[in-house]
Amino acid sequence: MASDSLHVSFDNGFGSISNTWNVDASAPGEVRLGGSSAMMEWATGRDAGHGYGTYTVEAKLEGNQPGAAIVLWPGNNQWPGQEIDMAEITPDGSGRIYGTMHWNENGHDAYDATIFDGVYSGSFHTYQMIWEPGRITYKVDGQQKGGFTDNVPTDFAHGGMNNTIGFLNNNPHTSITVREVSFDPLGGGGSAPEPRPAPEPQVDPISPQAEVVVAVRPQEPEAAAAVDSSDPYAPWTDASGHIDWNAVAAHVTANYEATGFWYI
């Protein structure tokens, strides 16, 4: 069980993040994932990886489409499961960054997401996730950007499962460059300050960009009456205003695979 602090700067290899595929490590002190590529700690069981504590990554996501991500993968390597995404790119063409938490709901993938207001791809940022009992908090460049208090997983030390640190890219139009990765267990030098209530996830409707072709999915009659038909994300927005970004991303990817164009 990897419960101790971790620090990887890529000056001398990948450290514990050694399960790699198609990663460019030619530049000292950083690695780049483009095209189809991935790197991750080995997910060998429920105690693999890390549990409660502070996860910090200095990275640059590039592009304005889904594809690059900082992923905390289930320690037992089984999905659907407690995948926690520290950073992904929204599928609306804006280049905004968001975080997602997945969990297994009776054999099906369930999730919630939160936009990191004011954070965009194309620049290096310090992404931080603090995992505590019953709470996940996201910070970017030291500023709190959202979090979750429902369906938060329990780590291995407290009867649940740990997560392994990983990175991936699966889109030829995106990439992620990583310079530094660290983990400090809860109660260690880099752990969270006194817990504060995390804000409700703020996943707001996105104004379509000029280059995005909008074709709204037809609604059932009852649903159509309850949503704003002028909003292209209405088919994937629940009653509380939260957008199902994973469903949007899957729809956009399906359109690309069928037509060769990225659109909603």
Secondary structure, 3 states (H helix, E strand, C coil): CCCCCEEECCCCCCCCCCEEECCECCCCCCEEEEEEEEEECCCCCCCCCECCEEEEEEEEEECCCCCEEEEEEECCCCCCCCCEEEEEECCCCCCEEEEEEEEEECCEEEEEEEEEEEEECCCEEEEEEEEECCEEEEEECCEEEEEECCCCCCCHHHCCCCEEEEEEEEEEEEEEEEEEEEEEECCCCCCCCCCCCCCCCCCCCCCCCCCCCCCCCCCCHHHHCCCCCCCCCHHHECCCCCECHHHHHHHHHHHHHHHCCCCC
